[in-house]
Amino acid sequence: MAPRKKEKYKKPKKICWHLYSLQALSSEKFIKVINKILRRDYSVIK
């Protein structure tokens, strides 16, 4: 019998952002995340 390959674990997409985690982003990443928040793809938590 051939050995089974382990399926790689994929992290779930981050859709909830905390205000403090937004401060640590680079400016390009920050702009991308803010645009998705404004389109309501992502949400901000307190």
DSSP file (Angstrom, degrees, kcal/mol; ACC not computed):
  #  RESIDUE AA STRUCTURE BP1 BP2  ACC     N-H-->O    O-->H-N    N-H-->O    O-->H-N    TCO  KAPPA ALPHA  PHI   PSI    X-CA   Y-CA   Z-CA
    1    1 A M              0   0    0      0, 0.0     3,-0.0     0, 0.0     0, 0.0   0.000 360.0 360.0 360.0 136.4    0.0    0.0    0.0
    2    2 A A        -     0   0    0      1,-0.1     2,-0.1     0, 0.0     0, 0.0  -0.528 360.0-105.5 -76.5 141.5    1.3    3.5   -0.9
    3    3 A P        -     0   0    0      0, 0.0     2,-0.2     0, 0.0    -1,-0.1  -0.414  36.4-115.4 -67.9 141.9    1.7    5.9    2.0
    4    4 A R        -     0   0    0     -2,-0.1     2,-0.4     1,-0.1     0, 0.0  -0.514  22.9-126.7 -76.9 143.3   -0.9    8.6    2.3
    5    5 A K        -     0   0    0     -2,-0.2     2,-0.3     1,-0.0    -1,-0.1  -0.739  24.1-120.2 -87.9 136.7    0.2   12.2    1.8
    6    6 A K        -     0   0    0     -2,-0.4     2,-0.3     1,-0.1    -1,-0.0  -0.576  25.9-120.8 -75.0 135.7   -0.8   14.5    4.6
    7    7 A E        -     0   0    0     -2,-0.3     2,-0.2     1,-0.1    -1,-0.1  -0.610  31.0-114.4 -75.5 134.8   -3.0   17.3    3.4
    8    8 A K        -     0   0    0     -2,-0.3     2,-0.4     1,-0.1    -1,-0.1  -0.470  27.8-117.6 -71.1 138.2   -1.4   20.7    4.1
    9    9 A Y        -     0   0    0     -2,-0.2     2,-0.5    -3,-0.0    -1,-0.1  -0.626  26.9-157.3 -76.5 127.5   -3.3   22.8    6.6
   10   10 A K        -     0   0    0     -2,-0.4     3,-0.1     3,-0.0    -3,-0.0  -0.928  15.7-127.1-107.7 127.9   -4.5   26.0    5.1
   11   11 A K        -     0   0    0     -2,-0.5     3,-0.1     1,-0.1     2,-0.1  -0.425  30.7-107.7 -68.1 143.8   -5.2   28.9    7.5
   12   12 A P        -     0   0    0      0, 0.0     2,-0.1     0, 0.0    -1,-0.1  -0.411  44.0 -91.6 -69.2 152.5   -8.6   30.5    7.1
   13   13 A K        -     0   0    0      1,-0.1     2,-0.7    -2,-0.1    -3,-0.0  -0.398  39.2-117.3 -65.2 137.0   -8.7   33.9    5.6
   14   14 A K        +     0   0    0      1,-0.2    -1,-0.1    -2,-0.1     3,-0.1  -0.674  47.6 156.7 -79.3 114.7   -8.5   36.7    8.1
   15   15 A I        +     0   0    0     -2,-0.7    28,-3.0     1,-0.1     2,-0.5   0.558  54.4  68.9-114.9 -13.7  -11.8   38.7    7.8
   16   16 A C  E     -a   43   0A   0     26,-0.2     2,-0.4    28,-0.1    28,-0.2  -0.937  65.1-168.5-110.2 124.1  -11.9   40.3   11.2
   17   17 A W  E     -a   44   0A   0     26,-3.0    28,-3.0    -2,-0.5     2,-0.3  -0.911  12.3-144.2-115.4 138.3   -9.4   43.0   11.9
   18   18 A H  E  >  -a   45   0A   0     -2,-0.4     4,-1.5    26,-0.2     3,-0.4  -0.723  25.4-119.8 -94.4 149.2   -8.6   44.7   15.2
   19   19 A L  H  > S+     0   0    0     26,-0.8     4,-1.1    -2,-0.3    -1,-0.1   0.865 113.0  52.5 -58.5 -37.8   -7.7   48.4   15.3
   20   20 A Y  H  > S+     0   0    0      1,-0.2     4,-0.7     2,-0.2    -1,-0.2   0.839 105.7  53.4 -70.1 -31.9   -4.2   47.6   16.8
   21   21 A S  H  4 S+     0   0    0     -3,-0.4     3,-0.4     1,-0.2     4,-0.3   0.807 103.8  57.3 -73.2 -27.1   -3.4   45.1   14.1
   22   22 A L  H >< S+     0   0    0     -4,-1.5     3,-1.1     1,-0.2    -1,-0.2   0.834  99.5  59.7 -68.5 -31.4   -4.2   47.7   11.4
   23   23 A Q  H 3< S+     0   0    0     -4,-1.1    -1,-0.2     1,-0.2    -2,-0.2   0.786 100.8  54.9 -67.5 -26.4   -1.6   50.1   12.9
   24   24 A A  T 3< S+     0   0    0     -4,-0.7    -1,-0.2    -3,-0.4    -2,-0.2   0.513  87.5 103.4 -87.2  -4.5    1.2   47.6   12.3
   25   25 A L  S <  S-     0   0    0     -3,-1.1     2,-0.1    -4,-0.3    -3,-0.0  -0.382  77.8-107.1 -78.4 154.7    0.6   47.1    8.6
   26   26 A S     >  -     0   0    0      1,-0.1     4,-2.8    -2,-0.1     5,-0.2  -0.358  38.2-105.1 -70.0 162.9    2.7   48.6    5.8
   27   27 A S  H  > S+     0   0    0      1,-0.2     4,-2.0     2,-0.2     5,-0.1   0.873 119.4  49.6 -63.8 -37.4    1.0   51.4    4.0
   28   28 A E  H  > S+     0   0    0      2,-0.2     4,-1.8     1,-0.2    -1,-0.2   0.936 114.6  43.7 -66.3 -45.8    0.3   49.3    0.9
   29   29 A K  H  > S+     0   0    0      1,-0.2     4,-2.4     2,-0.2    -2,-0.2   0.883 111.6  55.6 -65.9 -38.5   -1.3   46.4    2.9
   30   30 A F  H  X S+     0   0    0     -4,-2.8     4,-2.7     1,-0.2     5,-0.2   0.918 107.1  49.1 -59.6 -45.4   -3.2   49.0    5.0
   31   31 A I  H  X S+     0   0    0     -4,-2.0     4,-2.2     1,-0.2    -1,-0.2   0.899 111.1  49.9 -63.1 -41.7   -4.8   50.5    1.9
   32   32 A K  H  X S+     0   0    0     -4,-1.8     4,-1.6     2,-0.2    -1,-0.2   0.915 113.4  45.6 -63.1 -43.1   -5.8   47.1    0.6
   33   33 A V  H  X S+     0   0    0     -4,-2.4     4,-2.1     2,-0.2    -2,-0.2   0.915 111.9  51.0 -68.3 -42.7   -7.4   46.1    3.9
   34   34 A I  H  X S+     0   0    0     -4,-2.7     4,-2.5     1,-0.2    -1,-0.2   0.890 108.0  53.0 -63.2 -39.6   -9.2   49.4    4.3
   35   35 A N  H  X S+     0   0    0     -4,-2.2     4,-1.5     1,-0.2    -1,-0.2   0.898 110.4  47.5 -62.1 -39.1  -10.7   49.2    0.8
   36   36 A K  H  <>S+     0   0    0     -4,-1.6     5,-2.8     2,-0.2     6,-1.2   0.837 110.1  52.6 -71.7 -31.8  -12.0   45.7    1.6
   37   37 A I  H ><5S+     0   0    0     -4,-2.1     3,-1.2     4,-0.2    -2,-0.2   0.913 108.8  49.9 -66.8 -41.9  -13.4   47.0    4.9
   38   38 A L  H 3<5S+     0   0    0     -4,-2.5    -2,-0.2     1,-0.3    -1,-0.2   0.820 110.0  50.1 -66.5 -30.4  -15.2   49.8    3.1
   39   39 A R  T 3<5S-     0   0    0     -4,-1.5    -1,-0.3    -5,-0.2    -2,-0.2   0.439 116.7-119.2 -84.1   0.6  -16.6   47.2    0.6
   40   40 A R  T < 5S+     0   0    0     -3,-1.2    -3,-0.2    -4,-0.2    -2,-0.1   0.732  82.5 120.2  66.1  26.5  -17.8   45.2    3.6
   41   41 A D  S   <S+     0   0    0     -5,-2.8     2,-0.3    -6,-0.1    -4,-0.2   0.831  80.2  30.5 -79.3 -36.4  -15.6   42.1    2.7
   42   42 A Y  S    S-     0   0    0     -6,-1.2     2,-0.3    -9,-0.2   -26,-0.2  -0.730  78.0-144.9-114.0 165.1  -13.8   42.5    6.0
   43   43 A S  E     -a   16   0A   0    -28,-3.0   -26,-3.0    -2,-0.3     2,-0.4  -0.939   8.9-130.9-131.4 157.7  -15.0   43.7    9.4
   44   44 A V  E     -a   17   0A   0     -2,-0.3     2,-0.3   -28,-0.2   -26,-0.2  -0.895  20.3-161.1-107.5 133.7  -13.3   45.7   12.2
   45   45 A I  E      a   18   0A   0    -28,-3.0   -26,-0.8    -2,-0.4   -29,-0.0  -0.814 360.0 360.0-111.8 155.8  -13.7   44.5   15.8
   46   46 A K              0   0    0     -2,-0.3   -28,-0.1   -28,-0.1    -1,-0.1   0.440 360.0 360.0 -89.1 360.0  -13.1   46.6   18.9
